[in-house]
């Protein structure tokens, strides 16, 4: 082979090596890019799935149970029948639990402790004839409304209090931390309000002359008046309101599930049937 041919052969060989190297580099870069894109896509899908799962995950304080906090001295919404808590709220909660596929557990506590128990996750929800207020919404969420209610005034039959306008300057009994407590404190002044742990304690104070009137929900008021001679309910209502279920702000999925269950119970007539059972239409 001549010197010139050797040089040409070397040049050709070098060119081929460079071509193969370029192709290999290109293929490797392409493979790496595809691998990176796949990893990013997989990571994105995984993160989305995790986010979706978190958003849709119902958190319960006890596995297999829906734990409800109440104050079982508020008939006909919740009260004791022998050793069992019954009433509108108890039955509605039972149907909600069934729709969630879990067992219902009811914990009786002071009304003022319910929001804290819900907020901390000690219980899953609170049902106790609870009205949605701006202050309560600062710490907890509420479901859609499931019942309407009226705050009324109970007085003695011979009382000089004939309407809500006559309450000014009078001593009024309320159940602590209820909307009756909130309304009376705002309207009549803290100095004119006496607070009791239970509604029937406030009514007992009225019967014994410790307070001049009691502000409380209409349905419990009917029960208390029926059980205590010499009391009556004023014809004029004190306030109109709606009841809802308290749920932790950290448990959005449970709130959504409760709302879905309530919508179904309203649609199929179950909710109306429960209310009619305890509050027959007049």
Residue pairs with C-beta under 8 A, 6 or more apart in sequence:
1 9
55 252
55 253
56 253
57 253
58 100
58 251
58 253
58 254
58 257
59 121
59 250
59 251
59 253
59 254
60 66
60 67
60 102
60 124
60 254
61 67
61 121
61 122
61 123
61 124
62 105
64 102
64 103
65 102
65 103
65 104
65 105
66 93
66 96
66 97
66 100
66 102
66 103
66 104
66 105
66 124
66 125
67 105
67 106
67 107
67 123
67 124
67 125
68 89
68 93
68 104
68 105
68 106
68 107
68 123
68 124
68 125
68 126
68 127
69 106
69 107
69 109
69 113
69 114
69 117
69 118
69 122
69 123
69 125
69 126
69 127
69 128
70 78
70 85
70 89
70 90
70 106
70 107
70 108
70 109
70 114
70 126
70 127
70 128
71 78
71 108
71 109
71 110
71 111
71 114
71 128
71 198
72 78
72 79
72 80
72 85
72 87
72 106
72 108
73 79
73 198
73 199
73 200
74 87
74 128
74 129
74 199
74 217
74 220
75 87
75 219
75 220
75 223
76 87
76 88
76 219
76 220
76 223
76 278
76 279
77 87
77 88
77 89
77 127
77 128
77 129
77 147
77 217
77 219
77 220
77 243
77 278
78 85
78 86
78 87
78 88
78 89
78 90
78 127
78 128
78 129
79 85
79 86
79 87
80 86
85 106
85 108
87 278
88 147
88 274
88 275
88 278
88 279
89 127
89 128
89 129
90 106
91 274
91 277
92 127
92 146
92 262
92 265
92 271
92 274
93 104
93 106
93 125
93 127
94 104
95 261
95 265
95 270
95 274
96 104
96 258
96 261
96 262
96 265
97 103
97 104
99 257
99 260
99 261
99 264
100 257
100 261
107 117
107 123
109 117
110 176
110 197
111 128
111 175
111 176
111 177
111 178
111 197
112 176
112 177
114 123
114 126
114 128
114 130
114 246
115 126
115 136
115 139
115 140
115 246
116 122
117 123
117 126
118 124
118 125
118 126
118 140
118 246
118 247
118 248
119 139
119 140
119 248
119 249
121 248
121 250
121 251
124 247
124 248
124 251
124 254
125 143
125 245
125 246
125 247
125 254
125 258
126 140
126 245
126 246
126 247
127 245
127 246
129 147
129 149
129 217
129 220
129 243
130 136
130 142
130 243
130 244
130 245
130 246
131 149
131 179
131 241
131 242
131 243
131 244
132 142
132 145
132 242
132 244
133 179
133 182
135 182
136 142
136 246
139 249
140 246
140 247
140 248
140 249
141 246
141 247
141 248
141 249
141 251
141 252
141 255
142 244
142 245
142 246
142 247
142 255
143 244
143 245
143 247
143 255
143 258
143 259
143 262
144 244
144 259
144 262
144 263
145 242
145 243
145 244
146 243
146 244
146 245
146 262
146 265
146 266
146 271
147 242
147 243
147 275
148 240
148 241
148 242
148 243
149 217
149 218
149 219
149 240
149 241
149 242
149 243
150 217
150 218
150 237
150 238
150 239
150 240
150 241
151 179
151 180
151 183
151 215
151 216
151 217
151 218
151 237
151 238
151 239
151 240
151 241
152 215
152 216
152 217
152 218
152 221
152 233
152 234
152 237
152 238
153 161
153 164
153 167
153 213
153 214
153 215
153 233
153 234
153 236
153 238
154 203
154 206
154 213
154 214
154 215
154 216
154 221
154 224
154 225
154 231
154 232
154 233
154 234
155 161
155 206
155 212
155 213
155 214
155 231
155 232
155 234
156 206
156 207
156 230
156 231
156 232
157 230
157 231
157 232
158 230
159 212
159 213
160 166
161 167
161 170
161 212
161 213
161 234
162 234
163 234
163 235
163 236
164 234
164 236
164 237
164 238
167 187
167 188
167 212
167 213
168 188
169 192
170 188
170 192
170 212
170 213
171 192
171 193
171 194
171 210
171 211
171 212
171 213
172 184
172 188
172 192
172 193
172 194
172 211
172 212
172 213
172 214
172 215
173 193
173 194
173 195
173 196
173 202
173 203
173 205
173 206
173 210
173 211
173 213
173 214
173 215
174 180
174 181
174 184
174 193
174 194
174 195
174 196
174 202
174 214
174 215
174 216
175 181
175 195
175 196
175 197
175 198
175 199
175 201
175 202
175 216
176 195
176 196
176 197
178 199
178 216
179 239
179 241
180 215
180 216
180 217
180 238
181 193
181 195
183 215
183 238
183 239
184 192
184 193
184 215
185 193
194 202
194 205
194 210
194 211
196 202
196 205
199 214
199 216
199 220
199 224
200 224
202 211
202 214
202 216
203 214
203 216
203 224
203 228
203 231
204 228
205 211
205 214
206 212
206 213
206 214
206 231
207 228
207 230
207 231
214 221
214 224
215 238
216 224
218 233
218 237
219 278
219 279
221 233
222 233
224 231
225 231
225 232
225 233
245 258
247 254
247 255
247 258
248 254
262 271
264 270
265 271
266 272
